[in-house]
């Protein structure tokens, strides 16, 4: 499936608006999104190696940008790493790249995938949907911003528990009704 970048971007924005922000899966997302501080980068990479090259560019750009302009980056990979295990393996390479760029402690990664599955969970467990996105996504976050957000939360560990409860209440039909999958 070769999705046009405009469709990938629309799908990802829709997922962010309806699921991540709409269900309040990430209480920090709305503020940066409405301020226009989220950079969406749709990669044309067809391989993990090419995606690492794009990620290097995005890491450098995020590190060099003013947080008031670009707080975070979603690197979307619609043309590679569709297999979740391959994507999961890629994340180790991505973490090494962060260290190699001297950005450990500056940028951290979060991951989202259409087939995301936590270890020791069943594929259909609704808890997995906390990290399900329409396309493979590597989220580049400024650690300082994450630390500020976590400090502002009375119990940051409760976010994950609340998300699991929300998604289990929503169920598969409710998730499907959100319409946050790939459009192509």
N, C-alpha and C positions, 0 to 999 in steps of 0.2 A: 504494500500500500504506500504510494508516494503522495503524501499530502502536501498541498501548497502551503507556503509559510503563512499566508493570511488566514487559512483555515486553522492551522496549528495555533496561531496566536489567539484567534477568536475562541477556540476550544479551551485554551489555557486560561484566558481571562474569565470565561464563563465558569470554569471550575473554581477559580479563585473567588469570584464573586458569590456564587451559589453555595459552594461547599465550604471552602476554607473560611470565608468571611460570613456567609449566610448562616452556617451552622455554628459559627464561632469556634471552629476547631483550633484556630490560632488567634487568641485575643489581641495579638500585637499587629496582625496583618492589616486590619482596616485603616489604621491611622496612616501608615506609609503608603498604602494604595490610594487613598483619597487625596493625598498630597502629591501624587504622581512620582513617588520616589522609588518605585519598583521598575527595574529595567528588565524587559523581556528580550532574551536573545534566542532566536530560533536558529539552531545550528543546521547546516547543510551536510554535516559529517555523515559518512556512510560506514564508518568504522570507529572503534574505540580510540585508535591512535589519532584519527582526525578530530574526534571529540575532545581529546586531551589538548590538542593544539588550540581549539576554540576556547576551551576552558582556561588555558594559560592567558590568552588575550583578555578574557572576561575578568579573570583574577586581577590582572594588571590594571585594567580599566577601573574596576571597583576600588582597588587600593589607592588609585590616583585621584579618584573623584571626591568631590565635596559631599559628605553624607546628606546635606540638605537638598542636594540635587538627586543623588543616587544612593539610597540607603541599602539596597539589596538587589541581587540579580537572580532571575530564574533562567537557567540555561536549559533549553528544551531541545531534546534529541529525537525528532520524529522518524529519522531514517536509519537508526541503529539502536542496538541494545534493547530490542523488543522482548527478548527472553529475560525474565527477571533474574535468573542466576548469573547470566552474563553481565547484566547491569550491576548486580551486587558485587561481582568480581571487579568490575570497573571502578567501583567506589574506593577500593584499596589503592588503585593507581591514582585516583583523584586526590585522595588524602596525601599520598607521597608528593604529588605535584604542589599541593599547598605548602608542604614543608620545604620542598626544593626552591620554591619562590620566596622563601623567608617569611611566609604569611601565617605560620602556625601561631596561634594566640591572637591573630588579627582577623582572620576569616575562618569561619567554620562552615561545614557542609551539612545540608539536610537532603534527603532523597525521597522522591516520589515516583511511582511507576504504576502503569495500568494493572499489573499483576502483583503488586506489593504484597508480601506475606512475611509476618513476623516469625521468627524461629519458634518452633513448637506450637504453631497455630495451624488450624485447618484453612485451606484456601478460601472457603466461603465465610470464615469468621468475620463478622462485621467490624471487629477491631482493626483488621487490616486496611479498611477503607479510610482510616485516618491518614494514610499515606498513599492512597490510590489517586492517580491523576490520569487525564486522558492520554498523555504522552510521557515518556521517560523525562524526568526533570532532576537536575542537580541545582539545589538552591544554595547560593553563596550569600552568607550572612556575615555582617560585621560583628565580631565578638563583643565589642564594647556596647553595641546596641542591644544585643541579646542579654548581656549582663544588666544593663539598665532596666530592660523590660522585666527580667526575672526579679530584680530587686523591688520593683513596683507591685509585684503580685504577692498577696498574702500567703498563698500556698501554691507555688508553681507546679509541684508534683501532682496536684489535683487536676491539672489541665488534662493529662492523659486519661485519668479515670473518668472525668466528665465526658471526654470525647468518646470513649468506648461506650458509655451509657447512652449518649446521644445517638450514636450510630446503631446500636443494638435496638433502641426504640424505633428508629427510622426503618430499619430492616431493608432487605434487598429491594422490595417494591418501592419503598420511599426513596432509596438511593437512585434507582432507575428513573423515578419520576423527576428527579432534579435535572436530568438530561445533561450530565457532565462528562459524558464519554466523548471519544473522538467523533467528529462529524463526517469523516470520510473513511 
